[in-house]
Amino acid sequence: MPFHKTLAAGRWQTFSLAEQLGNIGSEVSRALNWRAKQDNEKSFNALARGLELFDLTLSDPRWKGRRKELARSREVMCDFLVGDNQYGSTPKTLLAYFDAFAIAVRR
C-alpha cells in the first residue's frame, strides 16, 4: 500500500523533475533529522516514503534517459542511511544535492 496514494495514482507524473527531487529531498531531510534524534523508526519511515517517491520518479517515462542518474542518487541515499556509506556521503552533501532542486523550483 503506497504512502503517497494520490501521488502514486498519477499526480506524481504532473510534477517536473526538480519538483519530484525536491519532494524526495524533504523525505531525506526528515530521515536525517530523525536519525540525528536517534528515532530509528521515524527515520526508517521517512526513508521508506523517500524510496517510494524515488521509485515513482524512476517509473516516470519522461525521465527514461536519466534513469541511471536517478538510480545512482537513490543508491547513494540508501548507502548513507542504511548501508556502509561507501560513497562517503554526509548529511550536508545529501541535503545540498536535493536542496538544489527545491531552490530551482522556487525560482
N, C-alpha and C positions, 0 to 999 in steps of 0.2 A: 504494500500500500504506500503510495507516494506521500511524502511530507508536504509537498507543494502541489496540491491537487489541481488547482486552476492553471498553474504553470505547466504541469505535466500534460494537461488536456489540450495544449496547443498555444496557450498565451505566451509561453517562453519564446516561441519562434517569431513573435512580433517584436522582440527586443533586438537591438543592434548587438554586435559582438561586444562592444565596450560596455553596454548595459548588462549583458549577461556576465561578463567577467567581473564587473563592479559588484554585482549581486553575489557572485561566488566569493569575492573578497570579503563581503560582510560576514559570511559564514566562517571564513577562515579567521577573521578578526575575532569573532565570538569564540571560536575553538581555542585560539591563542590566549584570550583573556581568561577563559575558564581553566585552561591548563595552568596559567600563572597563579590562579587562586587554588590550584590543586583539587579542582572539582572535575574528576575524570569522567564522570557520567555526562555532565553537561558539555564538556569538551568533545567527547565522543559523539554526542547527539548533533552538535554543530558540524562536526566533521562529516557525519552521515548526510546531513542536509546539503553540505557543500558538494559532496560526491554525487548526490542526486542531480544537483544543478550542473555539475561538470558533465555528467552522462547525458543530460538533456542537450547541452551545448554540443557535445560530440556527435549526437544523433541528428543535429540540425543540418539539413542538406546544404545550406548556404555556406557552411564552413568546410566543405569537403576538402579543399586544398590546404586547409590549415589544421587538419586533424592531428598531424604529427606534433605540431607546436602545442596544441591544446592538450594532447595526451601527455606530453612531457611536463607541462605545467601541473597537471593532475598528479603525475608521478612524484614531482618534487614536493608538492604539498603533502602527499601521503608519506613520503620518505621522512619528512621532518616531523610530522605529527604522530606517526605510528611506526616508523621504520628506524633504520640505523643512522639516518642523516648522512648518507654517503655523498650527497651533493654539498654538504657544508652550509646549509641554509641557516638563517637566523629569523626570529620573528620580524626583525626590521627589514630584511631582504624580501620576505614573503609579502609583508604589508606594502612595501614600496612597489612591488610588481602589480598587485591588484589595485592599489590606490591610484596608480596612473590611469587606469581605465575609468574609475569613478570620477576623477578630476576631468577627464576628457568628456564625459557625459555632461557634466555641469556646464561646460563651456559652450 
